[in-house]
């Protein structure tokens, strides 16, 4: 029953332009005390991205994941998301 637009967000990029992303999953983890977002850009079906999702005063920002342990963790989560979407 999900519409393809259920998980579409418009974001502001660092250069001031806007882009639409499709949110594939949001993962809150106590291990790193962070929230991660896994997403694809609307016009790029072949690449999957992940960022740290920050909430400040009802607005959200995305930060780059730089910690190697966090990168390994989110890569396993991306694999999980991809595997579950292939099974649909």
Secondary structure, DSSP 8 states (H G I E B T S, - for coil): ---TTTTEEEEE-TTS-EEEEEEEEEEEETTTTEEEEEEEETT-SS--EEEEEEEETTEEEEE----HHHHHHHHHHHHHHHHHHHT-
